[in-house]
Amino acid sequence: MCARRFLAAIFVMTLLVVAGAFAIYQFGGSVLLREATPKGHFEAPAPRSGPDYTKSDAWIARPDIPHNAAGWLPDGVARTAPGKAAVFYIHPTTYLRSDRWNAPIYEPESGARDQLFVQSQASAFNGAGQVWAPRYRQTAFGAFLLKSSDADKALDLAYSDVSAAFDEFLKHVGGGQPIILAGHSQGALHLIRLLRDHKGELKNRLVAAYAVGWPIDTSADLPALGFPACTAPAETGCVLSWMTFGDPPNPSLILDNWQKTKGFGGEEHSKTNILCVNPISGIQGGAAPPSANPGTLLPSTDFATASLATSAIGAHCDKGLLIVDGDLPKLGPFVLPGNNYHVYDYALFWGAIRRDSERRLAAWRH
């Protein structure tokens, strides 16, 4: 696959859409809310107007799509035959317009961004197996800036596409084949719902679920999903989740409102119960020094490609947040208020995520 000027675009684009990472963000009467909120009310699409997941053009990545974005590797990473897992990846919010509540299934600007996310995030799993990444009528950026019935309906529509894609995915993967789930931001929210709604199909098949950049309450959410947190690096059938911050962290923009909402189990969320699994150590609540990190994704000088910087940063879990340690590489102006490194949830730990997925796959037993 030819090199692209992808990484700079990812950083800039992710900064723009990061507010879409949390449905519980509330901005009152701010300019952002007024300008970004989709116009009018949600209108349900016509029946059977959604993507046809039996066709390859409804997918960004699928094993029968040659040279798809999920097959990318950073400079210096050797290509090997993929492992035996089937990987289902859900991209985050990329639709920035306010003309509708859900993105069209084919839209040039957001479609290009979708490709970039699949390339920089889903690629971390291509050593463990072949990656499937659906297009879907994602909820528009502005819908995440308020709580309303329109926003809820838009989220449900997006999830209905993801769920339909997952059903098609299950038809094609072998009955006993191990499965890895991965997502980020909006994609992580849909992933969590998949775990809850498809726990029967995933039982004894889930290697791990990487629900990154979305808070999961270990009491109000996790029991309802049917899968435990990952407490050891070789554990399988478990969930990893983290939200990355620098020190000192200030997550109040996220958590002050999130704790007022209810989890999948019906209880209110609590800031004291947030799941944090360290992607370097693979342990819930764990800590790892920079020397244990096999690779942070960094762009080349001209942003034409990227390489992995080994031992660049470490991380430890503290009060449900993943706090980075060590001398951070120059990240540019994309750290969000409160020392929030959401933009870099995957990039900082790309090599560790790759290692973690391959290690759990090796430990998986039917």
C-alpha positions in Angstrom: 0.0 0.0 0.0 1.4 3.4 -1.0 2.3 5.8 1.8 -0.2 8.6 2.5 0.0 11.9 4.2 -2.4 10.4 6.7 -1.1 11.1 10.2 -1.3 14.9 10.1 -4.8 14.7 8.8 -5.8 12.3 11.5 -4.5 14.6 14.2 -6.2 17.7 12.8 -9.5 15.9 12.0 -9.6 14.1 15.3 -9.3 17.4 17.2 -12.3 18.6 15.3 -14.5 15.6 16.1 -13.3 14.8 19.6 -16.3 16.5 21.2 -18.3 13.8 19.5 -16.6 11.2 21.7 -19.0 11.6 24.6 -22.8 11.9 24.3 -22.9 13.4 27.8 -21.0 16.6 26.8 -23.3 19.5 27.5 -22.5 23.0 26.2 -25.6 24.9 27.1 -26.2 27.9 24.8 -22.7 28.1 23.5 -21.8 29.1 20.0 -20.6 25.6 19.3 -23.9 24.1 20.3 -25.8 26.6 18.1 -23.6 26.1 15.1 -23.1 22.4 15.3 -26.5 21.1 16.3 -28.1 19.4 13.3 -30.9 21.4 11.7 -34.5 20.4 12.2 -35.7 17.2 13.8 -34.6 13.6 13.2 -36.5 12.0 10.4 -36.5 8.2 10.1 -35.1 7.0 6.8 -37.2 4.9 4.5 -37.4 1.2 5.3 -34.6 -0.9 3.8 -32.7 2.2 2.8 -29.6 1.4 4.9 -26.4 -0.1 3.6 -26.4 -3.6 2.1 -23.7 -5.4 4.0 -23.7 -8.3 1.6 -21.9 -6.0 -0.8 -18.3 -5.1 -0.4 -18.9 -1.4 -1.1 -20.7 -1.2 2.3 -17.3 -1.9 4.0 -14.1 0.1 4.4 -12.2 -3.0 5.1 -13.0 -6.6 4.5 -10.9 -9.6 3.6 -12.0 -9.6 0.0 -11.2 -5.9 -0.5 -7.6 -5.8 -1.8 -5.1 -3.3 -0.3 -7.7 -2.0 2.1 -6.7 0.6 4.7 -6.6 -1.9 7.6 -3.6 -3.6 6.1 -1.3 -0.6 6.5 1.8 -0.9 8.7 4.2 1.7 10.0 7.8 1.9 8.7 10.0 -0.9 10.1 7.1 -3.2 11.1 7.4 -6.5 9.3 4.4 -7.9 7.6 3.4 -11.4 8.7 0.5 -13.7 7.9 -2.6 -12.6 9.9 -3.6 -14.7 12.9 -6.7 -16.8 13.1 -9.0 -14.1 14.6 -11.7 -12.2 12.8 -11.5 -8.5 13.8 -14.6 -6.2 13.8 -13.6 -2.5 14.0 -16.0 0.5 14.4 -14.6 4.0 13.4 -15.3 7.2 15.4 -17.3 10.3 14.4 -16.1 11.8 11.2 -19.2 13.7 9.9 -18.8 17.3 10.8 -21.7 18.9 9.0 -24.9 20.1 10.7 -27.3 19.5 7.8 -28.6 16.2 9.1 -28.5 14.0 12.2 -26.9 11.0 10.5 -24.2 10.9 7.9 -25.0 9.5 4.4 -23.4 6.1 3.9 -21.3 7.6 1.1 -20.0 11.1 1.6 -16.5 12.1 0.2 -15.1 14.1 3.1 -16.2 11.9 6.0 -15.4 8.9 3.9 -11.8 9.9 3.5 -11.6 10.4 7.2 -13.1 7.0 7.9 -10.3 5.5 5.7 -7.7 7.4 7.7 -9.0 6.1 11.0 -9.1 2.5 9.8 -5.5 2.9 8.6 -4.1 4.3 11.8 -6.2 2.4 14.4 -7.6 -0.8 13.0 -4.2 -1.6 11.5 -3.0 -2.4 15.0 -5.0 -5.6 14.9 -4.0 -6.9 11.4 -1.4 -9.1 13.0 -4.1 -11.0 15.0 -6.5 -11.4 12.1 -8.3 -10.1 9.1 -10.1 -6.8 9.8 -13.7 -6.0 8.9 -14.7 -2.3 9.2 -18.2 -1.3 8.1 -19.4 2.0 6.7 -22.4 3.1 8.7 -24.8 6.1 9.0 -22.8 7.5 11.9 -24.4 10.0 14.2 -23.3 13.5 13.2 -20.8 15.4 15.3 -23.3 18.0 16.6 -25.7 15.4 17.8 -23.3 14.6 20.6 -23.4 18.1 22.0 -26.7 17.8 23.6 -29.2 15.3 25.1 -32.4 15.1 23.2 -34.8 12.5 21.6 -33.5 13.5 18.2 -29.9 12.7 19.3 -31.1 9.4 20.8 -32.8 8.4 17.6 -29.8 9.3 15.6 -27.6 7.1 17.8 -30.1 4.3 17.5 -30.0 4.5 13.7 -26.2 4.4 13.6 -26.2 1.4 16.0 -28.8 -0.4 13.8 -26.3 -0.2 10.9 -23.4 -1.4 13.1 -25.5 -4.3 14.4 -26.6 -5.3 10.9 -23.0 -5.2 9.7 -22.0 -7.4 12.7 -24.7 -9.9 11.8 -23.2 -10.1 8.3 -19.7 -10.4 9.7 -20.9 -13.4 11.8 -22.3 -15.2 8.8 -18.9 -15.1 7.1 -16.5 -16.0 9.9 -16.2 -19.6 11.0 -18.4 -20.9 13.7 -15.6 -21.5 16.1 -13.3 -18.7 14.9 -12.1 -16.3 17.7 -13.4 -12.7 17.5 -11.8 -9.4 18.4 -13.9 -6.2 18.7 -12.4 -2.7 18.5 -13.6 0.8 18.4 -13.0 4.4 19.4 -15.2 7.2 20.6 -18.6 6.8 18.9 -17.3 3.5 17.6 -16.6 2.4 21.2 -20.2 3.3 22.3 -21.6 1.1 19.5 -19.1 -1.7 20.5 -20.4 -1.7 24.1 -23.9 -2.1 22.8 -22.8 -5.0 20.6 -21.4 -6.7 23.6 -24.7 -6.4 25.5 -26.9 -7.4 22.6 -24.8 -10.1 21.0 -23.4 -11.7 24.2 -24.8 -15.1 23.1 -23.0 -15.1 19.8 -19.8 -13.9 21.4 -19.7 -16.3 24.3 -16.6 -18.6 24.1 -15.5 -16.7 20.9 -14.5 -13.3 22.2 -10.7 -12.8 22.5 -11.0 -9.3 23.7 -13.0 -6.1 23.2 -11.1 -2.8 22.9 -13.7 -0.1 23.8 -11.4 2.9 23.8 -12.2 6.5 24.5 -15.6 6.0 26.1 -16.1 5.6 29.9 -17.4 2.2 31.2 -18.7 1.9 34.7 -17.5 -1.4 36.3 -20.7 -1.5 38.3 -23.4 0.2 36.3 -22.3 -1.0 32.8 -19.9 -3.9 32.9 -22.1 -6.6 34.5 -24.9 -6.0 31.9 -22.4 -6.6 29.0 -21.8 -10.1 30.1 -18.0 -9.9 29.9 -15.5 -9.0 32.6 -12.7 -6.5 32.6 -9.3 -7.7 31.5 -7.2 -8.3 34.7 -4.3 -10.1 33.2 -2.3 -9.8 29.9 -3.2 -13.4 28.8 -6.8 -13.3 29.8 -9.5 -13.7 27.1 -13.2 -13.0 26.8 -12.7 -9.7 28.5 -13.0 -5.9 28.0 -10.3 -3.3 27.7 -11.1 0.4 28.0 -9.0 3.5 28.7 -9.2 7.3 28.4 -5.7 8.9 28.2 -4.7 12.0 30.1 -1.5 13.9 31.1 -0.7 14.8 34.6 -2.4 16.5 36.3 -5.7 15.4 34.7 -8.9 17.3 34.8 -11.7 15.1 33.4 -14.6 17.2 34.8 -15.8 18.2 31.3 -16.6 14.6 30.7 -17.3 13.0 34.0 -19.4 15.7 35.8 -22.2 15.1 33.3 -21.5 11.4 32.7 -22.1 10.6 36.4 -25.6 12.0 36.1 -26.6 9.4 33.5 -27.6 5.7 33.9 -25.6 2.7 32.8 -26.7 -0.3 30.9 -27.6 -2.0 34.2 -30.0 0.9 35.2 -27.8 2.3 37.9 -26.3 5.8 37.8 -22.7 6.1 36.7 -20.0 6.9 39.3 -16.6 8.5 38.8 -15.2 6.0 41.3 -16.0 3.0 39.1 -14.5 3.8 35.7 -12.8 0.9 34.0 -9.1 1.5 33.1 -7.1 -1.3 31.6 -3.5 -0.3 30.8 -2.8 -1.1 27.2 0.9 -1.6 27.8 0.6 -4.0 30.7 -2.8 -5.4 29.7 -3.9 -5.3 33.4 -6.9 -3.5 34.9 -5.5 -0.7 37.0 -2.0 -1.5 36.0 1.1 0.6 35.5 4.0 0.2 33.0 7.2 2.1 32.5 8.2 3.6 29.2 10.6 0.7 28.6 7.7 -1.6 28.4 6.0 0.3 25.5 6.8 -1.4 22.2 5.8 1.5 20.0 4.2 4.9 19.8 3.0 5.9 16.4 4.9 9.0 15.2 4.8 10.8 11.8 7.8 11.3 9.6 9.1 14.9 9.2 7.0 15.4 6.1 4.0 13.5 7.4 4.2 11.2 4.5 4.2 8.1 6.6 4.9 7.0 10.2 7.2 4.9 12.3 7.1 3.5 15.8 9.1 5.0 18.7 9.9 2.4 21.2 10.1 3.1 25.0 8.7 6.6 24.4 6.1 6.8 27.1 4.7 4.7 30.0 1.3 4.9 31.6 -0.5 4.1 34.8 -4.2 3.9 35.8 -5.3 6.4 38.5 -9.0 6.9 39.5 -10.2 5.3 36.2 -8.0 7.4 34.0 -4.9 6.3 32.1 -2.1 8.8 32.9 0.9 9.0 30.6 4.4 8.8 32.1 7.9 9.7 30.8 9.1 12.2 28.3 6.3 12.6 25.8 7.1 13.1 22.2 6.1 16.5 20.7 2.4 16.1 20.2 1.6 19.5 18.8 -1.5 21.6 19.6 -3.9 18.7 19.8 -4.0 18.0 23.6 -7.5 18.9 24.7 -8.4 20.9 27.8 -7.8 19.2 31.0 -4.7 17.4 29.7 -7.0 15.1 27.7 -5.0 13.0 25.2 -8.1 11.5 23.7 -6.8 12.3 20.2 -3.9 9.9 20.9 -5.7 7.0 22.6 -4.5 4.6 19.9 -1.4 6.3 18.5 0.5 6.4 21.9 0.0 2.7 22.3 -0.2 1.3 18.8 2.6 -1.2 19.3 1.2 -2.2 22.7 -2.3 -2.7 21.3 -0.8 -4.9 18.6 1.2 -7.0 21.1 -1.8 -7.2 23.4 -4.2 -8.5 20.8 -1.7 -11.1 19.5 -0.9 -12.2 23.1 -4.6 -12.7 24.0 -5.2 -14.6 20.7 -2.3 -17.0 21.5 -4.0 -17.6 24.9 -7.5 -18.0 23.5 -9.1 -21.4 23.8 -12.4 -22.4 22.3 
